[in-house]
Amino acid sequence: MSDALTAIAAAARALGERAADELAGLDEDRAARRALALCAEAGVLRWMVPAAWGGADTGGLIDDKQVSTRAACALRDELAWHSGMLDVMCVMQGLGSYAVALGGSPAMRSDLLPRVAAGTAVAAFGLTEPGAGSDLGSVATRAERSGSGWRISGRKTFISNAGLANCYTLLARTAGEPGDGGRGSLTMFLVPGEAPGLGVERFEVLAPHPIGDVLLDGVEVGDDARLGEVGGGLDLALAVLARFRTSVAAAANGFARRALAESLAHLRSRSQFGRPLSAFQGLRFDLAEMDARLRAAQLLVAEAAAAVDAGQAATREVARAKLVATETAGWICDRAVQHFGGLGVKRGEVVERLYRDVRALRIYEGTSEVQKLILAKDLLDEG
């Protein structure tokens, strides 16, 4: 790991060590807001924004108009080890604002992105809809010309930071019909969180996470709210995902590392039938496999992140990392729960929290099944 990445990981570790216990004692919204404030104070949000617009100096990791995937991965691996809330609130600043860095006007970038880096603006990313998850070509939210601007109507769902966000980067249909594939018919917009006609319906998921539906009932925005070219929204959304998807795998590795550490400590300290649990061969086999699978996932993430930062297409590398790391983390956290026995399902135990935290990672930003399809298509097209 480079000196820059080592320093990033150290900063995230220090933040997690001082913040995790405090956040665990707060309700969901208070924890989310406090996590964001703590990330801002520690300076880690600056890694979610390009250096050209208030982000951190990457020290050569990448040019100043991009976010470094390697930096995002180093952050998320450490933050997830300590707190799922720290992890999600940090990365959402990047995921929710990177479309502005890629497609916003100079004025928009200069105004919004420094505030995102400072945590004074809260960002959200609005792609998913009730009828459009993995298939963005089925997006039905529609943006129609209205005077010199646009009128947006539709419903987004599973939107992280719904209700907390000051701004949403949203994908909307400007031509065609749902199911047309989206190429040339979708456009991205920056929509203020307080815009008239924008409403939020929050819901709960398995692990604490500020999330909900975003309803758009004739929301009016100017043409200066458009990100990129009309019809270029699908490519813009995919470019954002390409930059951050590998970091999901890194967060999975962080959760898995913590689960393995908890298992090791428990099996060493707990005795059954007159000897430590760590003396039982079956459990030793578990630990060995947990370690080996985790290391494989870490290497795949490092390969993918380096490829993305180098400007390579990295289709296979990213799909492999996302698939293997998230599936591996789910398995490792499950084994950790099993090692704890009854304690493993007791609310308040670290492994119980990890089991809930890690589950969604196999779904969002491309399910495991979608990663398999991407990987297989790339393999077959080359053949």
N, C-alpha and C positions, 0 to 999 in steps of 0.2 A: 504494500500500500504506500502511495506517495506521501510526502510530508504534509501536503495540503489535505489529503483525505484523512490522514491520521489526526490532524488538528480538528477537522470537522467532526469526526467520530468522538474525539475527546470532549468537545464542546457539548455535543448531544448527550454524552454519558453524564457529564456534570449536571446538565439540566435535569435529566431524568432522576438522578440520585436525590436532588433536592426538591423535586416537584411531585413525584409519583404518589407519595403518601397523602399530600394535601389534596390532590385531585380525586383520589379514591374516596374521600369523604364528602364530596360535593354532588349535588344532583346534576343531571345531564347538561342542562343549559349553563349553569354556573361553572361546571367543570370545563365545558367547551370554551367559554369566554376567558376563563382563567388560564387555560392551557395556551390559548392564542397569545394572551398578554405575556405569559412567561417565555414563550418562544420568541416573541418580539424583544423582550428584555435581554435574552441570551444572544440575540443576533442571528439565530438560525433561520428565520424567515427570509433573510437576505439571500440565502442560497436557492430560494424558490423563484427569484426574479433575476433577469439578466443584469449584468453589471452596468450596462449602458443606461439603465433606468432605475438606479438605486439599489441594485443587487450587490452581492459580495464579489470582490475581486477574486476570480477563480485561480489566479496564479498560473495560468497557462493550461488549465484543464480543458477550456473551451473558449471560443471567442466571446466578446462582451455583449453580443446580442442574443445569446442562447443560455438556457439553463443546463448545467452539467448533470447528466444522468448519473455519473459516478458520484457526484456530490450528494444528489438526492438519495441515492442508495446507501451511502455511508450514514447519512442522517437517519433515514428510516429504520435501518437495521438496529441502531442504538436506541432510538426513541421507542420503538416497538418493544424492545427488551424490558423497558421500564413502564410504559403506559400507552395503551392503545389510543387514548384521547390526545396525548401529545403528538403521536404519529399522524392521526387523521387531520388535526387542526393545522399542523405544519404543512403537510403535502397539499391540502386543499387550496392554500394560498397560491401554489404553483399551478395546480390543475385548473383552478378557476380563472386564472389570469393569463396563462401563457398564450391563449389565442389573441389577446391584446398585443402581446409582444410580437407575435407573428403577423397579425393582420390589422392592427389598430393604426389610426392616424398618428403622426408625430405628437400632436397636441394631447390625444388620449393617452398615449404611452407616458408622456412626461407628467401628466396629471395623476393618473391612477397608479401606475406601477410603483413609484416610490412609497405611496401610502400602503400598498399591499405589503411591500417589504418591511414597513414599519409596524404593520398590524393595525393601522388605523382605518383601513378599508378591508372588509371581509369578503372574500371571493367565493363563488360557487360556479359549477360547471353543469349546464343543463342539456343533456343529450337524451336520456332515457324517457320513454313514454309508456303508457299502459300497453300499447301495441307495437312498440319499437324498442327492443333491448339490444341484442347483438346485431339485429338487422336495422342499421340506421337509415337505409333506403325506405323504410316504412314510417319514418317520422311524419306525423300528421299535423303538428302545430304549424299554423300558416301565418306568414307575413305578407300582407298585401299593401300595395302602394296607397298612400294616403297623403294627398298634397305633395309636399316636398320630402315626406318621410314615409314611415311604415306603421301599419296597424297589425299587432300580433295577437293571435288567439289560439289557445290550445291548452294542453295539460302535460306537464312534465312530472315524472315520478322517480322515487329513489334519489332525490337530489340532496347530497350532503351540504350542510350549512343552510338548508331551507329555513327561512325565518330569522337567521342570524346575518345573512349576507347583505352587504350594501350594494353588491353588483353581481349579476348573473351573465355569464357568457352562454348564450342559448343558440341552439340549432333549430332553424325554422324552414318551412317549405315556401319557396318563392315562385315555384313553377311545378307543373306535373302533378302526379297523384301518388299517394303512399304505395309503396311496392315497386316503384320505378327504378330502384337502385340508388337514387340520390345524386348521381353524377350530373352536375349542371342544374339541379333543381332545388338545392338546399343552400342556405346562406346563414352565416353566424352573425349575431348581434350582441351588443353589450346593453343590458337592460338594468336600470337602477332598481334596487330592492324596494324603494319607496314609490315606484311608479304607480299612478292611478290605474286600477284594473288588475294589478298583480296581487294575488292572494296566496296564502300558504296553509296547507293542512298537514300538520306534523303527525308522525306515527312512530311507534317503537319497533326496534329490531332486536336481534338476539343479544348484542353487546351495546353498551352505551355509545350513542352516536347521534349527533344532531342531523336529522334526516326527515324528509317528507315530500309531499306533492307541491308543485308550484303551478298555480292556475293563472292563466293569462286571458283576460276578458277585454279584448280590444285595447291592449296596451299600446299607446302611441310613443314612438321614438323617431328622432330625426334620422336623416340619411347618414349623419355623422356618427351614429351608433352602429353602423354596419361595419363588420370586421372582414376585411378582404373583399374580393370581388363578388358581385351577385352571381350565385350559382357555384361559388367555390367553397361552400361551407363544409361539404363532406371531406374534402382534402384537408381543410384546416382542422377539423375535429380529429381526423386520423393522425395528423401531425402532432397534435397535443398528446394523444394517447401513445403514440410512438415514443415520445420523449419521457413519459412518466410510467408506462406500463411495467418496465423492468423494476421500478422502485417498489411496486406491489410485491414482487418476488423478494426484494430485500427486506421489506417489513415482515414477510412470512418467515424469513430466516431469523430475524430478531425474536419473534415469538417462539420459534422452534429452539433457538439457543437458550432462551429462558426456561422453557419446559425441560430441556435436557439438564440444565443446571439444577432445577428443582428436584428432578428425579434422582440425580446423583446424590444430592444432600439427603434426601429422604431415605434412599436405600442404604446409605451408610449409617444413618442414625437409628433406624427402626429395626427391631429384632422380632423374629417369629421362630418358634420351635427351637429356641436356645441359640440362635445365631443371627447375625445381621442379614437383612434382606439382600444386601450386596453379595453375599456368599452363594446365593442360589444361581445355578448355572443358567436357567431359563431367563432370569432377569439380567444376568450379565450379557447374554446374547442380545437381548433387547437394547441394552445400552450401546453395545458395539454397533448394532445396525442403525440406531438413532444417530450416532456420531458419523458413520460412513455416509448415510443418506444426506445428512445436513451438509457435510463437506462437499459432496457432489453438487448440491444446490448452490452453495456459496460460489463454487467455481463457475457454474453456469451463469450466475448473476454477474460476476466480475467480467466474464467474457462478453455478455450482452451489453452491459453498461459501457464498456470500453469501445465496443463496435458502434454504438449509437453516438457516443461523443466524437468518434472519428469520422462521422458523417456517412457511415455505411448504411445500406438498406436494413441489414441485420434482422430480416424477417424470421429466419430460423432461430437465430440466437435468442431473440426476445421471446418467441413462442416457447422454446425449450425452457428458458429460465422461469417464465410465468407458470407454465404447466408443472414442472418438476418441483419448484420451490414451494408453491402453494399446496400441492398435493402432499408433499413430504411434511410440511409443517402441520397439516391436519393429522397425519398419521402419528407424528412425534407427540403432538399435544394429547392425542387420544391415548397413547401408550403411557404418558406421564400420569394422566387421570387414573389409568388402570393400576399403576404402581402405587398410587396413594390409597387405593381401595376406597372405602366409604368416605374418607376425607376428600377424595378427589372430586366428589360431586357436591361438597358442602360449600354453600355460597360464602365468599370471603377468602377461600383458598386461592392461591395464585394460579394453580393449574386449572381450577374450575373457570377462572376468568380467561385464561389463555385459550381454553377449549372453545369459549364463546367468541372471543376476539378473532380467532384465526379462521372461523368458518366462512365468513363472507368473502375472504380473499380468493377463494376458488370460483367466485361468481363475478365480482365486479371488475370492470375494465377488461372484459373478455373472459368468459367461462373456460374451464378446463377443456370442455368439448370444442369450443371455438378455437382454442390454441392448437388442439389436435388437427382440426380441419385446416387451419393456416399452415401448419407444419407439413401435413401430408400434401396439400396443394403445391407448396413450394418444392417439395421433393419430387413430385410427379411432373411438374412443369419443367424442371431441369432435366429429368430423364427423357 
